[in-house]
Amino acid sequence: MIRIIFQREKCIGCNACTEAARYRWRLSRKDGKSILLDSIKKRNFYISIIGDDEWDANKIAAESCPVKIIKLEKI
């Protein structure tokens, strides 16, 4: 299992994460920032638990993020 931790407040809406993993990320039509699908909000972070099969695409999303607000953890 993998935990994705995302700081949406700092998102600049560059679309890198949605290009890397369209099934996990979307851009909001309301404010242009990314949305981590199937996540829960804890304080200023959005957290999602996903399967190991999504590691590669989300690793690319995290590495492509210019503001480095996406973290992945193996759990």
C-alpha positions, -999 to 999 in steps of 0.1 A, spaced: 0 0 0 10 36 -7 0 68 11 -1 100 -10 1 132 9 -8 164 -10 -7 201 1 -34 215 -21 -32 250 -7 3 254 -23 -8 240 -57 -1 262 -87 -22 242 -111 6 232 -135 -12 200 -145 20 178 -141 3 153 -117 -28 149 -139 -7 142 -169 13 115 -150 -17 98 -133 -51 108 -148 -70 82 -128 -57 97 -95 -56 135 -102 -79 161 -117 -78 198 -121 -106 218 -104 -127 239 -127 -134 261 -97 -99 272 -88 -76 255 -113 -57 236 -86 -52 198 -86 -76 175 -67 -63 142 -53 -92 118 -60 -105 95 -32 -87 115 -6 -95 127 29 -86 161 43 -66 163 75 -56 198 84 -40 213 53 -32 180 37 -51 156 15 -43 119 20 -51 89 -1 -42 53 4 -37 34 -29 -24 1 -42 12 -6 -50 3 -8 -87 0 30 -88 35 37 -75 52 44 -108 27 69 -122 24 88 -89 61 88 -84 64 106 -117 36 130 -105 55 138 -73 88 143 -91 72 164 -118 56 188 -93 75 221 -95 65 231 -60 72 196 -45 39 193 -26 32 156 -34 48 130 -11 46 92 -14 51 67 14 51 30 13 30 16 42 
